[in-house]
Amino acid sequence: MKNKFSVFCIILGLVFCFSVANVMAISEKQENAIVDNCEKIKDSLKNIQKADAKARVFLGSHYETVLSKYVTSLNVRLVENNLSKSNLIDNQNELAKTKEAFSTTFVDYQKELEELVAMDCRVEPEKFYEKLISVRVKRKNVALGVSKMRELAIKNIKLVKDLKENL
Amino acid sequence: MTTGGRNLVLLGVGSILIAFIMTGVSLAVYHNSGDIYLDRSRPGFLPDEEELKEEEVKEEEYEFSKTGTLSEEVLDEYLKHLKEEIEIIDSYEEPFNTGLLSDESLGIPAEDKE
């Protein structure tokens, strides 16, 4: 019982230290810069938010075109001609899944970014910086989705070229 | 006030209350579902004039037919149009560039732990 309590205290202590270390992961110089440039930083974030909304609409509509007007249409036609290929079907499924993930990660990122913009960086510069780090991670996930979609579209070209050679 | 008049007032107040509750619920769903972040018709996110002009100029989009036979020529046409579509996607300069949120871009000095 005593041992269990000691282990619990150690874990609690570690969690506390880790939390404190995270909050303190900002230098005084950085803290002052955030407080001094608070409005400027927020304006930049709002501009990024607007530009990102534009990028999502642009990319989202083109991803939809690639998926529904090309990849899916080709697979339907292949089935009709009894030439259905499992690798092309897999590619279509992966494209659909990645497109869906792109929308989900974008919404997660925008939620986090909105919370960051709503924070008062003059009052809570440390928490603001912590949130900024988290927003960076979410943005990176969206960027990864963009790369993955491109990769899959290029793969589709390769698969169709192979199909053409074996027709 | 007559009973009919009182009932009329109650009906009016009740309707207004229901309208408020329904609007609140709709806004909560709109926000929590994340649709708000995909909606460009909200203030501050409306497309600018240039974008609207681009939309108007946009040619009719190609769509690969779901029916018909398949030949090398048909697949060549598919590949040609798909490559063009990917080029359009690539023309969007650095979407979600991670550098934009860097300390440097936001005017925060580099980490300098004391």
Contacts between the chains, C-beta under 8 A, distances in Angstrom:
chain1	res1	chain2	res2	distance
A	25	B	113	7.6
A	26	B	111	7.9
A	27	B	109	7.8
A	27	B	111	6.6
A	27	B	112	4.7
A	27	B	113	5.8
A	27	B	114	5.8
A	28	B	114	6.8
A	29	B	109	5.1
A	29	B	112	5.7
A	30	B	103	7.5
A	30	B	108	5.5
A	30	B	109	5.8
A	30	B	111	6.9
A	30	B	112	7.3
A	33	B	107	6.5
A	33	B	108	5.1
A	33	B	109	5.4
A	34	B	108	6.1
A	37	B	106	7.7
A	37	B	107	4.8
A	37	B	108	7.6
A	40	B	107	6.2
A	41	B	106	5.0
A	41	B	107	6.6
A	41	B	108	7.5
A	44	B	105	7.2
A	44	B	106	5.8
A	44	B	107	8.0
A	45	B	106	7.8
A	46	B	44	7.8
A	48	B	100	5.5
A	48	B	101	6.9
A	50	B	44	6.8
A	50	B	45	6.1
A	52	B	96	6.6
A	53	B	37	7.5
A	53	B	40	5.7
A	53	B	45	5.1
A	54	B	40	7.7
A	54	B	47	7.4
A	54	B	51	7.2
A	55	B	92	6.4
A	55	B	95	4.2
A	55	B	96	6.5
A	56	B	38	7.1
A	57	B	40	5.7
A	57	B	47	8.0
A	58	B	92	5.7
A	58	B	95	7.8
A	59	B	89	6.6
A	59	B	92	6.7
A	59	B	95	6.1
A	60	B	38	8.0
A	62	B	85	6.5
A	62	B	88	6.2
A	62	B	89	4.9
A	63	B	89	7.8
A	65	B	61	6.5
A	65	B	85	6.2
A	66	B	82	7.1
A	66	B	85	5.7
A	66	B	86	7.6
A	66	B	89	7.9
A	69	B	61	6.8
A	69	B	62	7.2
A	69	B	63	4.3
A	69	B	64	6.2
A	70	B	64	5.3
A	70	B	78	6.8
A	70	B	81	7.2
A	70	B	82	5.1
A	70	B	85	7.0
A	73	B	63	6.7
A	73	B	64	4.2
A	73	B	65	6.8
A	73	B	66	4.8
A	74	B	64	5.8
A	74	B	78	6.1
A	76	B	66	4.3
A	77	B	64	7.5
A	77	B	65	7.0
A	77	B	66	5.5
A	77	B	67	6.7
A	77	B	68	6.8
A	77	B	70	6.3
A	78	B	70	7.0
A	80	B	66	7.4
A	80	B	67	6.4
A	81	B	69	6.4
A	81	B	70	5.1
A	83	B	70	6.3
A	103	B	38	7.2
A	104	B	34	8.0
A	106	B	37	6.9
A	106	B	38	7.7
A	107	B	34	3.4
A	107	B	37	5.1
A	107	B	38	7.1
A	110	B	34	7.6
A	110	B	37	3.8
A	111	B	34	6.9
A	111	B	37	6.9
A	114	B	37	7.8
A	129	B	108	7.6
A	132	B	101	6.9
A	132	B	106	7.7
A	135	B	101	6.4
A	136	B	98	6.6
A	136	B	101	5.1
A	139	B	96	5.7
A	139	B	98	5.9
A	139	B	101	6.0
A	140	B	98	5.4
A	142	B	96	4.7
A	143	B	95	7.4
A	143	B	96	4.2
A	143	B	97	7.4
A	143	B	98	5.9
A	146	B	95	5.6
A	146	B	96	6.1
A	150	B	86	7.1
A	150	B	89	6.9
A	150	B	90	7.5
A	153	B	82	7.2
A	153	B	85	7.9
A	153	B	86	5.4
A	153	B	89	7.7
A	154	B	86	7.1
A	156	B	82	7.0
A	157	B	79	6.1
A	157	B	82	6.2
A	157	B	83	6.7
A	157	B	86	7.8
A	160	B	75	5.9
A	160	B	78	6.4
A	160	B	79	5.9
A	160	B	82	7.7
A	161	B	79	7.0
A	163	B	75	6.8
A	164	B	72	5.6
A	164	B	75	4.5
A	164	B	76	7.4
A	164	B	79	7.8
A	167	B	70	7.0
A	167	B	71	7.4
A	167	B	72	6.2
A	167	B	75	7.3
